[in-house]
């Protein structure tokens, strides 16, 4: 047995949990190795000293204080920076699954852009100018608003035209049976261009 094996098995030996063959081998090593024998004697003396100490009885309210006070203090002291800055609702966003999902989304968009032939442009300091960013965002918002208003106005015109056409079609269809019934009853025929009445 080596000294490293002795150090590994020493705790089991002192607890009495070592099997008989290993225990005999360890005791032989203690007898043959002066350094390991001294270590075993020191550890036995330390255990004997600890066993002489009286058993301390914890106060009755200690468990309650541990359960109620310490978790709140620990949670307040160990709050991460993003929780202190943005609030507790950001904790679920920064979980690994969401971060990995975001990374995979960025990777997917970059691959689509690569296959589509879109060349990414290197950012310049002028691109990060807050005035330019704000004006570009404001321009996009106004364009989207104008597009929406135009679409709404065009839809109003289209609906108005469709309703007028429907009314005219309904009126024409309601007048067509009346003309057909008048001609069947023997109404005078319309004159032809030559001025003579048509005979039926």
N, C-alpha and C positions, 0 to 999 in steps of 0.2 A: 504494500500500500504506500502511496506517495503522500507527501505532506498536503498537497492540494485535495486529495481524496479525503484525508483526515479532517480538514476544515469543513468540507461539505457534509460529512457524516457526524460531526461532533454534536450538533443540536439534537439529532435523533438519538444519539447515544445518551446524552444527558436526560432526555425525556423518557428513556426506556423503550423507545419504539423501534430500535434497531434489531434486525433478525440475529439469531445466535451466531451463525458463521461470520457475519460482518462484525458483530460485537467482539468476538474473540480476535479477529484480525486487527481491529482497531486498538484493542488493549495491548496486543503484541507490539504495534507500532508506537504506542505511548511509552512502553517499556524500553524500546530500542532508540527512540528519537528524543533527545533532551529538550529541544525547542517545542515540540508538540506536547511533550509531557508537562512542561511548564505552562503552556497555554491551557491545557485541560485542567490543571490545578487552579489556575487563576479564574477560569470560567466557573468551576465548581464553587470556589470561595465567593464569587460574586452572587451566584444563585442562592447560596446559603445566607448571605447577608440580606438579600432582598426578601427572602422568606421570613426573616426575623421581624421585618417591619410590620406594624399593625395595619390591619385593613381599614382604609379610610372610608367613612360613611359620607356620601355626598349629601348636601342639604336637600330637603324635600322640594324646594322651589327651583332647584337647578335645572331639572328637566324641562319645566315649563318655560324658564327663561331661555334655554337653548332653543326650544321649538318656536318661540314667538319673537325673540329679539335678534338672534344671530342671523337667521336667513334674510331678514330685512336689511340688516347692516351689510351683510355680504353682497346682497343683490345691489344695494346702492353704491357700494365701493367698487364693484366689479362691472358696472354698466359700461358697455363698449362705447367708443366715440360716436358711432353712427346713431346709437340709441339716445345718447345725450343731445346730439345735434338735431336729429329729425324726429325723435320720439320712438316709442316702443313698436309702432306699427311697421318699422323698416326691418325688424328682425326676421320676419318670414320671407322678405324679398331677398335677403342676403344669405339664404340657405344654399348649400352646394348645388342642389338640383336646379334652382332657378338660375344660379350663376352659370352652370354648365349649359342649361338651355339657351341662355343669352349668348354664350360663346358659340354654340352650334348654329344659332340663327345668324350671327355675324359671319361665320364661316360659310354658311349656305349662300348668303347674299354676295359674299366676295367671289365664290365660285361661279354663281350665275352671272355676275358682272364680267368675270374673266372670259367665260364662254360666249357672252353676248358681244364681246369686243369693246366694252367700256373701259377706257383707260383712266385709272385713278390719278388725280392730280395732287402733287405735293402741296400741303398747306403752307401758306405764307403768313407772316405776321399781320399783313393787311387784311387777311381773311378773318382774323380773330378780332377785328376792330368792333367794339360794341355798337357803334353808330351804324356801321354797314350791316351787321347782323340784325339790328332792330329795324332798319329801313327795309331790308329784304323780307323779314317776317311780316312787317306792316304791309308791304306791297302784295305779298301772297295772300294775306287775309282780305285785303280790299279786292283783289282780283277774284277770289273765291266768292266774296259777297256779291260783287257785280255779276258774276256768272250765274249765281243763284237767283238774283232779282230778274235778270234777263230771261232765264229759263221760266220763271214764274209768269212774267208778262207774256212770253210767247205761248205758254200753255193757256193763259186766259184768252188770247186771240184765237188759238186753235179750237178751244172748246166753244167759243162764241160762233165761229164759222160752222162748226159741226152742228150746233143746235139750230142755226138758221137753215142750213141745208136740210136737216131733218124736218123742220117745220114746212119748208117749201115742198119737199117730197110728199109729206103727208097731205098737204093741201092739194097738190096735183093729183094724187091718187084718189082723194075724196071727190074731186070734180070730174074725173074721167068716167065713172059709172053713170053720173047724171047726164052727160052728153050722149053716152051710148043709149040710155033709156029714152031720151028725147028723139033721137033719130029713129028708134023702133016705133014710136007712136005716130009717125008720119009728119014730122016737123018738116017745114019747107027746106029743100036742099039749098046748099050754098050756090050762089051763081059762079059759073066758071069764068075764066078770063075773057071769053068771047061775049059774055052777057047773056047766054042762054042757060036756062035751068036744066040741071041734069035729071034725067028720067031714070027711075029705079024700077 
